[in-house]
Amino acid sequence: MLLASENDTGLLLSSLGKLPPPEKCPFLLILVGLPGTGKSTFAKHFVEHIPAVVLESDALRKTLVTQPVYTDTEHTRVFTAVHTLMAKLLKQKVSLVLDATSLTAKDREPLYKIASGAGVRNFVVEIDLPPEIIKKHLNERIQQGTSRSDADWEIYLQLRPKFEPVSGKCYRIKSESDFQPVLEYLIKDVKNYISQEECR
């Protein structure tokens, strides 16, 4: 894993505010999905039930780069810092939710390695909604002006061909009606995991 500069990692850490208390059995929740699929909404509802730090890649990017241009160099800088921060927090037994697209197996491989290296379990939620629903979501958030993401329908169309479904075990959301049951199922599984006498 590439190591970020201490300054970048420190900036990201300070942007998170007060951290939740350490867990005996911390975890990493990885949200996978194209822009507009509802990852941030899912993360928000999840942490209402289980304390964890949400690492929202769009917000963290703008912490490091005031006006992002989304070059490969910028991407490498941002995610090197994010990955370094993840490893640091997991080793401190702070549970994390990564809210980033993580579209390809190559994107996800370092995340699994970080969790494994910290000795924590990872949970993966893949959200892949029909295009017409995503277009509606993207239009709504642009109109509301509350999202920290710059992605619009054109960005979605550019990224869609790059999406690789998760090959291993994960929780899958294929429609808006899946959100609540998958959320409840995940919360139950995570609560069972963090309440174990021995983490495994």
C-alpha positions in Angstrom: 0.0 0.0 0.0 1.3 3.5 -0.9 1.7 5.8 2.1 0.2 9.3 2.0 2.0 12.3 3.4 1.4 12.9 7.1 -0.1 16.3 6.1 -2.8 14.8 3.8 -3.7 12.1 6.3 -3.8 14.7 9.1 -6.1 16.9 7.1 -8.6 14.1 6.5 -8.5 12.9 10.1 -9.2 16.5 11.4 -12.1 16.8 9.0 -13.9 13.8 10.6 -14.6 15.5 13.9 -15.2 13.5 17.1 -14.6 9.8 16.5 -16.8 7.0 18.0 -15.3 4.9 20.8 -13.2 1.9 19.8 -14.9 -1.4 19.4 -13.7 -4.7 20.7 -14.5 -6.1 17.2 -14.2 -3.2 14.7 -15.3 -3.7 11.1 -15.0 -2.1 7.7 -18.3 -1.7 5.7 -17.6 -1.1 2.0 -20.3 0.4 -0.1 -20.0 -0.3 -3.9 -22.0 1.5 -6.5 -22.2 4.1 -9.3 -23.0 7.7 -8.5 -26.7 8.2 -7.6 -27.3 4.7 -6.3 -27.9 5.9 -2.7 -24.6 4.9 -1.0 -24.5 8.1 1.2 -28.1 7.6 2.2 -27.5 4.0 3.1 -24.4 5.0 5.1 -26.4 7.7 7.0 -29.1 5.2 8.0 -26.6 2.5 9.0 -24.6 4.7 11.4 -27.9 5.7 13.1 -27.9 2.2 14.4 -24.2 1.3 14.7 -21.5 3.8 15.5 -18.9 4.1 12.8 -16.9 6.7 10.9 -18.3 7.4 7.4 -15.4 8.1 5.0 -17.2 9.8 2.1 -14.8 10.0 -0.8 -16.4 13.2 -2.3 -16.1 15.1 0.9 -12.6 13.8 1.6 -11.4 14.7 -1.9 -12.6 18.3 -1.4 -10.8 18.5 2.0 -7.5 17.9 0.1 -8.4 19.6 -3.2 -10.6 22.7 -3.1 -11.5 22.5 -6.8 -11.1 18.9 -8.0 -10.3 18.2 -11.6 -10.5 14.4 -11.3 -7.1 13.6 -12.9 -5.3 10.2 -12.3 -2.7 12.1 -10.2 -5.4 13.6 -8.0 -7.2 10.3 -7.6 -4.0 8.6 -6.5 -3.3 11.4 -4.0 -6.8 11.2 -2.5 -7.1 7.5 -2.3 -3.6 7.0 -1.0 -4.5 9.3 1.9 -7.9 7.6 2.4 -6.3 4.1 2.5 -3.6 5.3 4.9 -6.3 6.8 7.2 -8.4 3.7 7.0 -5.5 1.5 8.1 -4.7 3.9 11.0 -8.3 4.1 12.3 -8.9 0.3 12.0 -5.8 -0.4 14.0 -7.2 1.9 16.6 -10.3 -0.3 16.6 -12.5 2.4 15.1 -15.2 1.0 12.8 -15.5 2.5 9.3 -18.0 2.9 6.4 -16.3 3.6 3.1 -18.7 5.6 0.9 -16.9 5.5 -2.5 -17.8 4.0 -5.9 -15.2 1.2 -5.6 -16.4 0.1 -9.1 -13.8 -2.5 -10.0 -12.1 -5.5 -8.4 -8.8 -3.5 -8.6 -10.4 -0.7 -6.6 -11.7 -3.1 -4.0 -8.6 -5.3 -3.5 -6.7 -2.7 -1.4 -9.7 -2.4 0.8 -9.8 -6.1 1.6 -6.0 -6.0 2.3 -6.4 -3.1 4.7 -9.1 -4.9 6.6 -7.1 -8.1 6.7 -3.9 -6.3 7.8 -5.8 -4.7 10.7 -7.4 -8.0 11.6 -10.9 -6.8 11.1 -13.9 -8.2 9.2 -15.2 -6.5 6.1 -18.8 -6.3 5.0 -19.7 -5.3 1.4 -22.9 -3.8 0.1 -23.3 -3.6 -3.7 -26.0 -1.2 -4.9 -26.9 -1.5 -8.6 -30.2 0.3 -9.4 -31.9 0.6 -12.8 -30.6 3.6 -14.8 -34.0 5.4 -14.8 -33.9 5.5 -10.9 -30.4 6.7 -10.9 -31.2 9.5 -13.3 -34.0 10.6 -11.1 -31.7 10.6 -8.0 -29.0 12.6 -9.8 -31.5 15.2 -11.0 -33.0 15.5 -7.5 -29.7 16.0 -5.8 -28.6 18.6 -8.3 -31.8 20.5 -7.8 -31.5 20.3 -4.0 -27.8 21.3 -4.1 -27.0 19.4 -0.9 -24.7 16.7 -2.3 -21.0 16.9 -2.0 -20.6 14.9 -5.2 -20.0 16.6 -8.6 -21.3 13.5 -10.5 -24.2 14.0 -12.9 -25.9 11.9 -15.5 -23.0 12.3 -18.0 -20.5 11.1 -15.4 -22.7 8.2 -14.6 -22.8 7.2 -18.3 -19.0 7.4 -18.5 -18.5 5.3 -15.4 -21.2 2.6 -16.1 -19.1 0.5 -18.5 -16.4 0.3 -15.8 -18.6 -1.3 -13.2 -17.6 -4.8 -12.2 -20.1 -6.6 -9.9 -18.6 -8.0 -6.6 -17.5 -11.6 -7.2 -17.5 -12.7 -3.6 -20.1 -12.7 -0.8 -21.9 -9.4 -0.4 -25.3 -7.8 0.3 -27.0 -6.8 -3.0 -29.5 -4.0 -3.6 -31.1 -4.2 -7.0 -34.2 -2.0 -6.4 -35.3 0.8 -4.1 -37.5 -1.7 -2.3 -34.4 -3.7 -1.3 -32.9 -0.9 0.8 -34.7 -1.3 4.0 -34.6 -5.2 4.2 -30.9 -5.2 3.3 -30.2 -2.5 5.8 -32.0 -4.4 8.6 -30.2 -7.7 7.6 -26.8 -6.0 7.6 -27.4 -4.3 10.9 -28.3 -7.6 12.5 -25.2 -9.3 11.1 -22.9 -6.5 12.2 -24.4 -6.4 15.7 -23.8 -10.1 16.0 -20.2 -9.7 14.9 -19.3 -6.8 17.2 -20.9 -8.5 20.2 -18.8 -11.6 20.0 -16.5 -12.7 22.8 -13.8 -13.4 20.3 -13.6 -11.5 17.0 -13.8 -13.8 14.0 
